[in-house]
Amino acid sequence: MRSLTARPVRLRRGAASARHVVMAAGFFLICVNAHAQSNRTASGGNVRAAIEAGNKKFTDGAAKGDAAMIASAYTTDAEAFPPNSEIVKGRPALQKLWQSVLDSGISTIDLATKEVESSGNIAYEVGTYEMKAKDGKVADHGKYCVVWKHVGGQWLLHRDIWTTSMPQAKK
């Protein structure tokens, strides 16, 4: 009958253990380098800075009352998931969506990026938003998550979901 007790593992000293240390250190450096490169664009720029520039285009469009400018910040096949609504697909539909928001009296949209991570031509952003009416009063505020896609040398919104933090209206 075989014994099921564990035998201690003996580590050998010398070339084999040194080789393992070197391999582990090399693997660690590869992982660190991959993580550092994951937040760089294909052209070497910083992904977060590129996304913040895309957000500026979006918010500038709102300030100008220009829904076409807002829609141009999205990929051609983008999708948005607005609260209490169906999925909005494609730039023309997104332009209509944002035109309706602007027509409702929204004149300012402020975005605050909290987190950005990327890998290859895809990135995600988490943040908060605040929409203000023409009189400067906050009409809505909440949080969002956007999947960005690197297309034609620029980062564009590809999937966009947001939800309000405002209390639900009483019935």
C-alpha positions as CSV (number, residue, x, y, z in Angstrom):
1,M,0.0,0.0,0.0
2,R,1.3,3.5,-0.9
3,S,1.6,6.2,1.6
4,L,-0.4,9.4,0.9
5,T,1.8,11.6,3.0
6,A,3.4,14.5,1.3
7,R,7.1,14.5,0.9
8,P,9.0,17.8,1.2
9,V,10.1,19.3,-2.1
10,R,13.8,20.0,-2.1
11,L,15.0,23.0,-4.1
12,R,18.2,22.4,-5.9
13,R,20.8,25.1,-5.7
14,G,22.8,26.3,-8.6
15,A,22.1,26.8,-12.3
16,A,18.5,25.5,-12.4
17,S,17.3,27.8,-9.6
18,A,19.2,30.8,-11.1
19,R,17.6,30.1,-14.4
20,H,14.1,30.1,-12.8
21,V,14.8,33.5,-11.1
22,V,16.0,35.0,-14.4
23,M,12.9,33.6,-16.2
24,A,10.6,34.9,-13.5
25,A,12.2,38.4,-13.6
26,G,12.0,38.4,-17.4
27,F,8.3,37.5,-17.3
28,F,7.7,40.2,-14.7
29,L,9.4,42.9,-16.9
30,I,7.3,41.8,-20.0
31,C,4.1,42.1,-17.9
32,V,5.1,45.6,-16.7
33,N,6.0,46.7,-20.2
34,A,2.7,45.3,-21.6
35,H,0.7,47.2,-19.0
36,A,2.6,50.4,-19.6
37,Q,2.0,50.1,-23.4
38,S,-1.7,49.3,-22.9
39,N,-2.4,53.0,-22.2
40,R,-0.6,54.2,-25.3
41,T,-2.2,54.8,-28.7
42,A,-0.9,53.1,-31.8
43,S,0.9,56.3,-32.6
44,G,2.5,56.5,-29.2
45,G,0.2,59.0,-27.6
46,N,-1.6,58.7,-24.3
47,V,-5.0,57.1,-24.5
48,R,-6.5,59.0,-21.6
49,A,-5.4,62.3,-23.2
50,A,-7.0,61.2,-26.6
51,I,-10.2,60.3,-24.9
52,E,-10.4,63.5,-23.0
53,A,-9.9,65.3,-26.3
54,G,-12.8,63.3,-27.7
55,N,-14.9,64.3,-24.7
56,K,-14.0,68.0,-25.3
57,K,-15.3,67.7,-28.9
58,F,-18.5,66.2,-27.4
59,T,-19.0,68.9,-24.8
60,D,-18.1,71.6,-27.2
61,G,-20.8,70.3,-29.5
62,A,-23.3,70.6,-26.7
63,A,-22.2,74.1,-25.8
64,K,-22.6,75.1,-29.5
65,G,-26.0,73.4,-29.8
66,D,-24.5,71.3,-32.5
67,A,-25.8,67.7,-32.5
68,A,-23.9,66.9,-35.7
69,M,-20.6,67.7,-33.9
70,I,-21.6,65.5,-31.0
71,A,-22.5,62.6,-33.3
72,S,-19.1,63.0,-35.1
73,A,-17.4,62.0,-31.9
74,Y,-18.9,58.5,-32.4
75,T,-17.9,55.6,-34.7
76,T,-20.2,55.2,-37.7
77,D,-21.6,52.0,-36.2
78,A,-21.8,53.3,-32.6
79,E,-24.5,52.4,-30.2
80,A,-25.9,54.4,-27.3
81,F,-27.9,53.0,-24.4
82,P,-29.7,56.0,-23.0
83,P,-31.8,55.5,-19.8
84,N,-35.4,54.5,-20.2
85,S,-35.0,54.1,-24.0
86,E,-34.2,51.6,-26.7
87,I,-30.7,51.2,-28.1
88,V,-29.8,54.0,-30.6
89,K,-27.7,52.8,-33.5
90,G,-25.5,54.7,-35.9
91,R,-24.4,58.3,-36.3
92,P,-27.6,59.6,-37.9
93,A,-29.7,58.2,-35.0
94,L,-27.3,59.5,-32.5
95,Q,-27.5,63.0,-34.0
96,K,-31.3,62.8,-33.6
97,L,-30.9,61.7,-30.0
98,W,-28.6,64.5,-29.1
99,Q,-30.6,67.0,-31.0
100,S,-33.6,66.1,-28.9
101,V,-31.5,66.5,-25.7
102,L,-30.4,70.0,-26.9
103,D,-34.0,70.9,-27.9
104,S,-35.1,70.0,-24.4
105,G,-33.1,72.9,-23.1
106,I,-29.8,71.3,-22.3
107,S,-27.0,73.7,-23.1
108,T,-24.0,72.3,-21.2
109,I,-22.7,68.8,-20.7
110,D,-19.8,68.4,-18.3
111,L,-17.9,65.1,-18.3
112,A,-15.4,64.0,-15.6
113,T,-13.3,61.0,-16.5
114,K,-12.6,58.8,-13.5
115,E,-10.9,55.8,-15.1
116,V,-9.5,54.7,-18.5
117,E,-8.0,51.4,-19.5
118,S,-7.0,50.2,-23.0
119,S,-5.8,47.3,-25.0
120,G,-5.0,47.5,-28.6
121,N,-7.6,49.5,-30.5
122,I,-10.3,49.3,-27.7
123,A,-10.5,51.3,-24.5
124,Y,-13.1,51.9,-21.9
125,E,-13.8,55.0,-19.8
126,V,-15.8,55.4,-16.6
127,G,-16.9,58.8,-15.5
128,T,-19.6,61.1,-14.3
129,Y,-21.7,63.7,-16.1
130,E,-23.7,66.7,-15.4
131,M,-26.2,68.3,-17.8
132,K,-27.2,71.9,-17.3
133,A,-30.1,73.9,-18.7
134,K,-29.8,77.3,-20.3
135,D,-30.5,78.9,-17.0
136,G,-27.5,77.1,-15.5
137,K,-29.5,74.8,-13.3
138,V,-28.5,71.1,-13.2
139,A,-31.1,69.2,-15.2
140,D,-29.4,65.8,-14.7
141,H,-26.3,64.2,-13.3
142,G,-25.1,60.6,-13.2
143,K,-22.5,58.2,-14.3
144,Y,-21.4,56.6,-17.6
145,C,-19.3,53.9,-19.2
146,V,-18.0,54.3,-22.7
147,V,-16.2,51.8,-25.0
148,W,-13.9,53.7,-27.3
149,K,-12.5,52.4,-30.5
150,H,-9.3,53.6,-32.3
151,V,-10.4,54.2,-35.9
152,G,-8.6,56.1,-38.6
153,G,-6.0,57.5,-36.2
154,Q,-8.5,58.8,-33.6
155,W,-10.4,57.5,-30.6
156,L,-14.2,57.5,-31.1
157,L,-17.1,56.6,-28.8
158,H,-18.2,53.1,-29.9
159,R,-20.6,52.0,-27.1
160,D,-22.1,54.6,-24.8
161,I,-24.2,53.9,-21.7
162,W,-25.2,56.4,-19.0
163,T,-27.7,56.5,-16.1
164,T,-29.0,59.2,-13.9
165,S,-28.2,59.6,-10.3
166,M,-31.2,61.9,-9.9
167,P,-34.0,60.5,-7.7
168,Q,-36.9,59.0,-9.5
169,A,-39.8,61.3,-10.0
170,K,-42.7,60.7,-7.6
171,K,-45.9,59.4,-9.2
